[in-house]
């Protein structure tokens, strides 16, 4: 008895694009960016004084918070913009004019005068 091997035809090639690996990579990138984004340092880097009892200020992390930074060499920044110290009061007054919360956050270097 001779068995005849039956030749099976290969299925036709699939013309659809498999997007599952791309979606997996995009989701991983999205998660990485979501984790890293809050860690990014906002504003000018300042070496602040270390305190024993720091107070957490969540309002300082808001995007519309008024942030003033003083660096070691005495440069004054309002947000990311450097300006002379004498120009600071009118600019801050203009920013706080139509706000209910009139809080200004100051970040000063430990060795600033």
Backbone bond lengths (Angstrom), bond angles and torsions (degrees), N, CA, C in turn:
res aa  C-N    CA-C-N  psi(-1)  N-CA   C-N-CA  omega(-1)  CA-C   N-CA-C  phi
1 X - - - 1.438 - - 1.519 108.55 -
2 X 1.195 113.39 117.70 1.453 118.39 179.34 1.519 108.06 -102.17
3 X 1.306 113.48 126.09 1.461 117.21 177.08 1.517 108.71 -88.31
4 X 1.249 112.94 130.33 1.455 116.38 175.55 1.516 108.35 -90.57
5 X 1.329 115.71 129.16 1.456 119.33 177.58 1.511 108.26 -77.49
6 X 1.272 113.09 127.34 1.458 118.50 -179.09 1.521 108.21 -87.56
7 X 1.290 117.42 121.88 1.462 120.86 179.17 1.518 108.53 -80.92
8 X 1.344 113.68 124.42 1.469 115.92 177.55 1.520 107.86 -99.21
9 X 1.285 113.80 143.97 1.459 118.55 179.52 1.519 109.39 -81.73
10 X 1.308 115.72 142.14 1.471 120.80 177.16 1.529 108.07 -71.12
11 X 1.345 116.09 146.61 1.463 117.45 178.29 1.527 109.94 -65.79
12 X 1.300 116.78 152.55 1.474 118.67 -179.19 1.530 110.55 -66.33
13 X 1.328 117.51 148.80 1.479 119.30 -179.83 1.528 111.32 -62.48
14 X 1.341 114.59 143.56 1.464 120.72 -179.48 1.526 108.10 -89.05
15 X 1.308 116.49 128.49 1.462 120.45 -176.55 1.526 111.97 -92.74
16 X 1.329 118.34 -5.25 1.472 120.72 -179.04 1.526 110.21 -75.03
17 X 1.331 116.03 147.55 1.455 121.55 177.83 1.526 108.48 -88.93
18 X 1.319 116.53 132.79 1.459 121.31 178.64 1.533 108.11 -87.73
19 X 1.315 117.77 108.34 1.467 121.68 -176.56 1.528 112.39 -95.91
20 X 1.307 118.76 -0.77 1.466 121.27 -177.77 1.532 112.72 -59.44
21 X 1.334 120.91 -45.84 1.474 118.82 178.01 1.525 112.73 -62.24
22 X 1.329 117.01 -37.05 1.463 119.66 178.97 1.529 110.56 -65.68
23 X 1.328 116.78 -41.37 1.465 120.49 178.78 1.525 109.99 -64.08
24 X 1.326 117.63 -40.04 1.468 121.10 177.70 1.525 111.14 -60.49
25 X 1.329 117.11 -46.22 1.466 120.82 179.62 1.516 110.63 -63.69
26 X 1.323 118.47 -41.90 1.467 121.67 -179.67 1.529 111.22 -64.72
27 X 1.311 117.69 -39.51 1.465 120.09 178.42 1.536 111.10 -65.85
28 X 1.324 117.00 -39.54 1.468 120.04 177.43 1.527 110.04 -63.94
29 X 1.340 117.68 -43.73 1.465 120.46 177.85 1.527 111.26 -62.74
30 X 1.318 116.98 -40.23 1.464 120.71 178.56 1.527 110.93 -61.31
31 X 1.310 116.79 -43.54 1.473 120.51 179.24 1.522 110.31 -64.71
32 X 1.328 117.46 -41.81 1.468 120.54 179.70 1.524 110.11 -61.71
33 X 1.329 117.76 -46.15 1.462 120.51 179.93 1.531 111.59 -66.06
34 X 1.332 117.64 -35.52 1.467 119.86 178.71 1.527 111.10 -66.46
35 X 1.329 117.04 -33.14 1.468 120.24 179.92 1.525 110.68 -77.44
36 X 1.326 117.64 -39.55 1.468 121.28 -174.49 1.528 112.39 -78.13
37 X 1.315 118.58 -33.74 1.471 121.70 -173.93 1.525 113.85 -55.75
38 X 1.334 121.23 -45.45 1.471 118.50 178.89 1.520 113.40 -66.08
39 X 1.332 117.93 -20.88 1.459 120.50 -178.68 1.521 113.09 -81.31
40 X 1.315 117.37 -13.13 1.462 119.56 -178.23 1.523 109.64 -65.34
41 X 1.313 115.89 137.12 1.459 121.34 -177.80 1.518 109.48 -79.31
42 X 1.327 115.73 123.03 1.452 119.77 179.77 1.518 109.58 -88.98
43 X 1.305 116.69 140.58 1.454 120.65 174.49 1.512 112.76 80.20
44 X 1.322 114.24 -160.12 1.455 122.55 -175.39 1.532 109.06 -84.38
45 X 1.338 118.57 133.25 1.464 119.34 178.10 1.526 111.17 -69.02
46 X 1.312 115.72 126.17 1.469 122.43 -177.93 1.522 107.86 -130.53
47 X 1.337 116.54 134.36 1.463 121.68 177.92 1.521 108.15 -86.38
48 X 1.341 115.90 90.69 1.464 120.22 -174.56 1.530 111.27 -79.00
49 X 1.316 115.24 161.87 1.455 122.24 179.38 1.526 108.88 -69.50
50 X 1.337 116.70 138.21 1.460 121.32 176.42 1.532 108.49 -82.55
51 X 1.328 116.14 130.55 1.466 120.69 -179.81 1.522 109.84 -113.60
52 X 1.327 115.51 159.20 1.458 119.98 178.81 1.525 111.46 -79.45
53 X 1.322 117.24 -34.58 1.464 121.53 -178.07 1.533 110.13 -125.67
54 X 1.339 117.85 74.94 1.463 118.78 -178.74 1.529 111.37 -68.74
55 X 1.315 115.74 147.88 1.459 121.98 178.72 1.523 107.54 -107.31
56 X 1.329 116.51 125.71 1.462 120.41 179.02 1.524 109.09 -75.14
57 X 1.317 116.08 130.04 1.467 121.42 178.88 1.515 108.67 -121.11
58 X 1.336 115.73 93.63 1.455 119.95 -178.13 1.526 111.59 -67.51
59 X 1.339 117.78 -28.58 1.461 120.63 -178.03 1.527 111.10 -66.79
60 X 1.326 118.35 -21.77 1.463 120.94 -179.95 1.520 111.74 -71.84
61 X 1.332 117.77 -19.13 1.460 121.15 -179.61 1.521 112.99 -86.43
62 X 1.317 117.48 -6.77 1.466 119.55 -179.66 1.525 110.12 -67.49
63 X 1.311 115.63 152.31 1.467 119.76 -176.47 1.524 112.36 -70.16
64 X 1.332 117.91 -24.59 1.473 120.01 -178.04 1.532 112.47 -101.56
65 X 1.340 117.75 13.98 1.467 120.59 179.92 1.532 109.50 -70.56
66 X 1.334 115.69 141.60 1.470 120.92 177.71 1.522 107.01 -85.89
67 X 1.345 115.56 112.37 1.458 121.53 -174.60 1.525 109.17 -118.15
68 X 1.344 115.94 122.10 1.464 122.43 176.45 1.522 106.89 -111.39
69 X 1.337 116.57 130.70 1.463 121.30 179.31 1.520 109.37 -122.91
70 X 1.341 115.50 137.67 1.463 122.27 175.94 1.521 106.47 -119.40
71 X 1.332 116.89 121.28 1.460 120.96 -177.89 1.530 111.03 -87.97
72 X 1.314 116.19 174.64 1.462 122.54 -177.62 1.526 111.76 -59.42
73 X 1.333 116.83 -37.59 1.462 119.87 -178.31 1.522 113.35 -87.52
74 X 1.333 118.21 11.48 1.460 121.83 172.99 1.521 115.38 88.02
75 X 1.333 118.58 6.57 1.461 120.69 177.59 1.521 109.17 -74.94
76 X 1.338 115.79 141.49 1.460 121.75 -177.60 1.523 108.69 -111.35
77 X 1.337 116.12 133.08 1.452 122.36 -179.90 1.524 109.02 -123.95
78 X 1.317 116.19 134.87 1.464 122.21 170.83 1.515 105.81 -109.87
79 X 1.329 116.03 104.07 1.462 119.69 -170.05 1.518 107.61 68.62
80 X 1.331 118.28 -132.05 1.470 119.77 178.63 1.527 113.76 -89.94
81 X 1.334 117.77 -3.64 1.464 121.13 -173.18 1.525 111.83 -95.91
82 X 1.353 116.25 128.80 1.464 120.57 175.95 1.524 108.60 -81.96
83 X 1.336 115.66 143.28 1.463 120.88 178.82 1.516 109.80 -152.84
84 X 1.329 117.01 158.54 1.465 119.41 174.50 1.533 110.37 -65.37
85 X 1.336 116.29 148.92 1.472 120.80 -177.00 1.522 112.18 -60.91
86 X 1.336 118.58 -31.92 1.470 120.05 -178.47 1.523 111.92 -72.67
87 X 1.338 118.98 -19.38 1.470 121.45 177.72 1.518 112.58 -85.38
88 X 1.333 117.52 -9.38 1.456 121.00 -174.59 1.535 113.93 -67.50
89 X 1.354 120.94 -49.21 1.472 119.31 -175.61 1.531 114.70 -57.22
90 X 1.346 120.95 -46.48 1.464 117.93 179.59 1.528 113.21 -65.85
91 X 1.337 117.24 -34.73 1.469 119.43 179.19 1.528 110.68 -66.28
92 X 1.338 116.71 -43.98 1.468 120.55 179.48 1.526 109.75 -64.70
93 X 1.330 117.63 -40.17 1.465 121.37 178.65 1.524 110.77 -61.15
94 X 1.341 116.50 -41.18 1.464 119.87 177.69 1.528 111.66 -64.35
95 X 1.337 116.84 -39.84 1.464 120.08 -179.47 1.529 112.40 -67.43
96 X 1.334 116.68 -33.64 1.463 120.63 -176.34 1.524 113.53 -90.05
97 X 1.317 117.71 -4.22 1.467 121.33 -171.54 1.530 112.88 -57.85
98 X 1.324 118.31 -46.78 1.469 120.76 -174.84 1.518 112.88 -104.42
99 X 1.306 117.87 24.75 1.464 121.35 -178.88 1.524 111.17 -106.76
100 X 1.324 114.26 149.34 1.464 119.20 172.81 1.534 109.95 -81.67
101 X 1.332 115.93 -40.81 1.465 120.76 179.43 1.527 108.41 -91.05
102 X 1.317 117.05 109.33 1.465 121.71 -175.02 1.533 111.34 -98.02
103 X 1.329 117.15 37.42 1.456 121.59 -178.31 1.525 110.42 -87.60
104 X 1.329 116.13 133.74 1.457 122.84 174.20 1.521 106.87 -118.60
105 X 1.320 116.62 129.11 1.457 121.82 -179.17 1.524 109.01 -97.90
106 X 1.329 116.37 131.73 1.462 122.55 -177.80 1.527 108.79 -115.11
107 X 1.326 115.54 125.40 1.467 121.93 175.17 1.515 106.15 -115.34
108 X 1.316 116.08 115.42 1.456 119.98 -176.18 1.524 109.52 -122.53
109 X 1.325 115.25 140.60 1.460 120.69 176.11 1.513 109.53 -66.69
110 X 1.325 117.32 147.29 1.459 122.25 -178.39 1.529 111.47 -61.73
111 X 1.345 117.81 -27.89 1.461 120.92 -176.73 1.524 112.31 -105.90
112 X 1.332 118.02 15.19 1.473 120.37 179.04 1.521 109.99 -78.61
113 X 1.321 115.89 147.39 1.466 119.55 176.69 1.523 109.96 -85.95
